Amino acid sequence: MIDKLISEGHALESKAEEGTIGKFFSSVDFEKWASKSILYLETNYGYSTVTEKAKEKFKSINTNNNYSFYQFLLGSLIATKEFEEQ
């Protein structure tokens, strides 16, 4: 599942739009990917600091900061995969 989420995250990059203050996502695909990613982290790493940070950031995302959240969440998934492979 984590490989699929990472692949979806990389593919999502092409849907980022350029705005006056930076990149952002306006598609439902971003929300779907972010929700699935948070659910994965909660299910597998419910008490992790990374999961808690992701949940807090998820609660406060909006169009102005969702690209920053995307980078954080994709990076967290990649780090989690590397951790799982050790």
Backbone as JSON, one array per atom type, in Angstrom:
{
  "sequence": "MIDKLISEGHALESKAEEGTIGKFFSSVDFEKWASKSILYLETNYGYSTVTEKAKEKFKSINTNNNYSFYQFLLGSLIATKEFEEQ",
  "N": [[0.82, -1.2, 0.0], [1.95, 1.23, 0.77], [3.78, 1.73, -1.26], [2.07, 2.21, -3.4], [0.8, 4.56, -2.53], [2.97, 6.31, -2.5], [3.65, 6.32, -5.22], [1.28, 7.38, -6.3], [1.42, 9.87, -5.1], [3.72, 10.99, -6.3], [2.78, 11.1, -8.95], [0.76, 12.93, -8.63], [2.02, 15.37, -8.51], [2.12, 16.49, -11.07], [-0.33, 17.66, -11.31], [-0.31, 19.93, -9.86], [-0.9, 23.38, -9.6], [0.19, 26.61, -10.66], [0.17, 29.44, -8.7], [-0.34, 32.84, -7.55], [1.04, 33.0, -5.18], [2.54, 30.73, -5.11], [2.75, 27.15, -5.7], [-0.2, 25.06, -5.84], [-2.9, 22.77, -5.13], [-5.96, 22.02, -6.7], [-7.61, 19.97, -7.15], [-9.79, 17.14, -6.56], [-8.37, 14.87, -6.39], [-6.05, 15.36, -4.94], [-7.05, 15.67, -2.31], [-8.13, 13.13, -1.94], [-5.83, 11.48, -2.1], [-4.33, 12.52, 0.05], [-6.02, 11.93, 2.21], [-6.11, 9.09, 2.12], [-3.42, 8.6, 2.62], [-3.05, 9.63, 5.22], [-4.79, 7.92, 6.57], [-3.41, 5.51, 6.2], [-1.06, 6.03, 7.67], [-2.19, 6.42, 10.23], [-3.32, 3.89, 10.7], [-1.12, 2.17, 10.67], [0.92, 3.4, 12.1], [-0.06, 4.68, 14.43], [0.64, 6.01, 16.86], [2.85, 7.45, 16.31], [5.12, 10.2, 16.17], [5.41, 11.41, 13.71], [3.01, 10.72, 12.45], [1.19, 12.07, 14.12], [1.99, 14.72, 13.66], [1.4, 14.9, 10.93], [-1.39, 14.6, 11.0], [-2.14, 16.91, 12.44], [-1.24, 18.95, 10.7], [-2.82, 18.32, 8.5], [-5.35, 19.03, 9.34], [-5.29, 21.76, 9.12], [-4.87, 22.53, 6.5], [-5.18, 24.43, 3.49], [-6.01, 25.94, 0.33], [-3.89, 27.69, -0.02], [-1.72, 26.58, 1.33], [-1.55, 23.91, 0.68], [0.26, 22.68, -1.07], [2.69, 22.72, 0.24], [2.03, 21.05, 2.37], [1.61, 18.72, 0.9], [4.26, 18.16, 0.05], [5.45, 17.66, 2.55], [3.92, 15.42, 3.4], [4.36, 13.5, 1.37], [7.12, 13.21, 1.62], [7.17, 12.16, 4.21], [5.91, 9.69, 3.82], [7.78, 8.46, 2.12], [9.99, 8.35, 3.84], [8.91, 6.67, 5.8], [8.61, 4.3, 4.35], [11.32, 3.72, 3.84], [12.12, 3.3, 6.45], [10.6, 1.01, 7.06], [11.85, -0.83, 5.44], [14.27, -1.34, 6.57]],
  "CA": [[0.0, 0.0, 0.0], [2.77, 2.45, 0.84], [4.34, 1.96, -2.59], [1.0, 2.8, -4.21], [0.61, 5.94, -2.08], [4.12, 7.1, -2.95], [3.48, 6.48, -6.67], [0.18, 8.34, -6.5], [1.92, 11.18, -4.69], [4.59, 11.49, -7.36], [1.93, 11.42, -10.1], [-0.04, 14.11, -8.29], [2.85, 16.57, -8.75], [1.78, 17.07, -12.38], [-1.62, 18.36, -11.19], [-0.12, 21.17, -9.1], [-1.08, 24.6, -10.4], [1.0, 27.74, -10.22], [-0.63, 30.59, -8.31], [0.42, 34.06, -7.28], [1.9, 32.8, -4.01], [3.21, 29.45, -5.22], [1.98, 26.02, -6.22], [-1.32, 24.58, -5.04], [-3.76, 21.76, -5.76], [-7.39, 22.34, -6.64], [-8.36, 18.78, -7.56], [-10.22, 16.2, -5.54], [-7.34, 13.83, -6.32], [-5.16, 15.69, -3.82], [-7.75, 15.36, -1.06], [-8.24, 11.67, -1.86], [-4.5, 10.95, -1.79], [-3.96, 12.94, 1.4], [-6.85, 11.16, 3.15], [-5.62, 7.71, 2.14], [-2.1, 8.6, 3.24], [-3.26, 9.81, 6.66], [-5.36, 6.67, 7.07], [-2.32, 4.54, 6.24], [-0.2, 6.35, 8.82], [-2.93, 6.16, 11.47], [-3.51, 2.45, 10.85], [0.13, 1.46, 10.87], [1.82, 4.14, 13.01], [-1.0, 5.55, 15.12], [1.19, 6.82, 17.95], [4.11, 8.05, 15.86], [5.19, 11.67, 16.11], [5.19, 11.78, 12.3], [1.56, 10.62, 12.22], [0.55, 13.17, 14.84], [2.3, 15.96, 12.94], [0.63, 14.86, 9.68], [-2.8, 14.85, 11.33], [-2.28, 18.32, 12.79], [-1.09, 19.74, 9.48], [-3.96, 18.0, 7.65], [-6.5, 19.78, 9.84], [-5.19, 23.2, 8.84], [-4.49, 22.84, 5.12], [-6.09, 25.14, 2.6], [-5.42, 26.06, -1.01], [-2.64, 28.44, 0.05], [-0.6, 25.82, 1.89], [-1.66, 22.47, 0.47], [1.45, 22.15, -1.73], [3.66, 22.51, 1.31], [1.59, 19.84, 3.06], [1.88, 17.63, -0.04], [5.69, 17.84, 0.14], [5.66, 17.05, 3.86], [3.3, 14.1, 3.48], [5.08, 12.6, 0.47], [8.39, 12.95, 2.28], [6.9, 11.29, 5.36], [5.65, 8.35, 3.3], [9.05, 7.92, 1.64], [10.78, 8.03, 5.04], [8.28, 5.51, 6.42], [8.98, 3.13, 3.55], [12.73, 3.43, 4.11], [12.15, 2.74, 7.8], [10.05, -0.34, 6.99], [12.76, -1.69, 4.71], [15.51, -1.57, 7.35]],
  "C": [[0.86, 1.26, 0.0], [3.4, 2.77, -0.51], [3.32, 2.65, -3.49], [0.79, 4.27, -3.82], [1.75, 6.83, -2.54], [4.02, 7.34, -4.46], [2.39, 7.49, -6.99], [0.63, 9.75, -6.15], [2.82, 11.79, -5.75], [3.78, 11.9, -8.58], [1.12, 12.69, -9.87], [0.71, 15.41, -8.57], [2.46, 17.26, -10.06], [0.46, 17.84, -12.35], [-1.52, 19.65, -10.37], [-0.23, 22.35, -10.05], [-0.21, 25.71, -9.82], [0.09, 28.92, -9.92], [0.25, 31.79, -8.04], [1.36, 33.91, -6.09], [2.61, 31.45, -4.03], [2.29, 28.38, -5.76], [0.87, 25.63, -5.25], [-2.06, 23.51, -5.83], [-5.21, 22.2, -5.62], [-8.24, 21.12, -6.99], [-8.74, 17.91, -6.36], [-9.18, 15.09, -5.38], [-6.36, 14.09, -5.17], [-5.8, 15.3, -2.5], [-7.85, 13.85, -0.86], [-6.91, 11.05, -1.46], [-4.1, 11.29, -0.35], [-4.75, 12.13, 2.44], [-6.37, 9.72, 3.26], [-4.27, 7.62, 2.84], [-2.19, 8.74, 4.75], [-3.84, 8.52, 7.26], [-4.3, 5.58, 7.17], [-1.44, 4.78, 7.48], [-0.91, 6.06, 10.14], [-3.06, 4.66, 11.74], [-2.22, 1.75, 11.26], [1.07, 2.1, 11.89], [1.02, 5.15, 13.82], [-0.41, 6.46, 16.18], [2.53, 7.45, 17.59], [4.02, 9.57, 15.86], [4.93, 12.16, 14.69], [3.69, 11.76, 11.99], [0.82, 11.77, 12.9], [0.77, 14.5, 14.13], [1.5, 16.02, 11.64], [-0.85, 15.16, 9.94], [-3.04, 16.31, 11.67], [-2.21, 19.21, 11.55], [-2.31, 19.55, 8.56], [-5.19, 18.82, 8.04], [-6.47, 21.25, 9.42], [-4.81, 23.52, 7.39], [-5.6, 23.61, 4.42], [-5.38, 25.28, 1.25], [-4.08, 26.78, -0.97], [-1.46, 27.62, 0.55], [-0.65, 24.33, 1.58], [-0.47, 21.88, -0.29], [2.55, 21.86, -0.71], [3.31, 21.24, 2.09], [1.86, 18.61, 2.19], [3.35, 17.2, 0.06], [6.01, 17.15, 1.47], [5.14, 15.62, 3.89], [4.0, 13.09, 2.57], [6.44, 12.24, 1.08], [8.24, 12.01, 3.47], [6.65, 9.86, 4.91], [6.94, 7.69, 2.81], [9.93, 7.52, 2.82], [10.22, 6.79, 5.74], [8.64, 4.24, 5.67], [10.43, 2.74, 3.81], [12.89, 2.81, 5.49], [11.69, 1.29, 7.8], [11.02, -1.32, 6.35], [14.06, -1.99, 5.46], [15.45, -2.88, 8.08]]
}
